[in-house]
């Protein structure tokens, strides 16, 4: 199942347009580079403001409004990935970062990505040393 492309690329003044100079999702992704993090789905586009980053921990109550959440150990092909994306969305996260799975994107994750407003990002696997 193929996910829809990310929203339009950020404009240079997008952070200022969102008040107080907050960086946008597109700018944050641009800092780390497309070889590290890829936008798989951005239903609200990449001009959404980002207030910081955090780590997704399934056992905790999340207060993640506007944050990019990193979900260590969760990959896009895992059956539980959809639950992580939905939990991040309920917490108001701007995006969630999962490891790119070797089996691609689980159908349940693709379905969840079509139902939420939180962007889905994938990080590339680390190269073998």
N, C-alpha and C positions, 0 to 999 in steps of 0.2 A: 504494500500500500504506500503510495507516494504522498508526502505532505505538501501542502501548498507553499509557495515561495514566501520568503520574508517580505515585510512591508517595504515601502520605498526607503532608499538610503537616506541617512540623516543629512540635514543641511548644516553648513558650518556654524550658523547662529542658532541651531536648535536648542542648545542648552540654555541660552539666554532667553529664548522664547518661552521656556517652561519655568521661568522665575528663579531668581537667585543664582543663576549660573550652574544649576545642577547638571551633571553630565547626562547624556541620553544613553539608552541601551546601545544604540549604534556606535556611539563614541567609546563606550566601555569595551565593546567587542573589538573595535578597531585598535584599542591600545594593546590587547593581547595578541591580536592578529588572527587571520582566517586559518592559519596552519595549526592553531591551538584550539580555537573555539569557532564553531560554525552555527549560524542561526538556521534551525530547521523549520521553525514556525514562529511567526510573530504576528498574532492576530490583530494587535493594536499598532503595528508598525514598529520601527526602531527609533522613532523620535520620542518615545515615552521617557520621562525623567527617571533616573535611578538614584536612590538615596544611600546606597551602600551595598555591601555584600554580607552574606552569612552562610553558615553551614546547616544543611537540612539534617535534622536528627529526628527520626520517626517517633521516638518516644516522648518528645517534648511539645509543649504548646508553642505554636509559631506566631510570632508578631513580626511579619516580614513585609509590611506595606512598602512597596517601591524598591525592594531589595532584589539583588540577584542571589539566588540560593544555589549553593554547590552541594550536590548529593554524592559524596564519595562512595564508591563501591556499587553504585546503581548504574546499570547500563541500559541502553535503549532497547535491547532485546529481552530484558528481564520481565517476567510476568508482573512484578510489582511496580514497574516504572510508571504505569498509568496512575496508580495510587499516589505516588510521590508528586506527580504533576498536579493532580487534583488537590492534594493537601497544600501545595505551594500556592495554588490559585485561591483556595479558601483563605489563606493567610495574607493575600494581597500582594504576593511577590510579583515583581516585574518580569522575572525570568527564573528558570531553573536549569542548571547545567548537569547533564548526565554524561557518563562515558559512552562513547560510540561503541555499540555492541557488535560483535563479530557476525551475528545473525541478522543485522539490520535493525529495523524498527518493529517492535512488537505490534501486531494489529490493534491490541487494546490501547497502546500508547498513541497510535495514530488517531484512533477514535477519540480518545480523551483530548488530544491536541486540537481537535475540531470543536470541542465543547467548552473550552476555557479561554480566558483572556490572557493568561500568563504565557510568555514566550518560552519556547522549548529550544534549548541550546545543547549542542553535543561537543564534548572535547575529544580531540584525537587521542588514540592510545599512545602511550609513550613508546618511543622506538626502543628496540632491543639494543643493549650495550654490546 
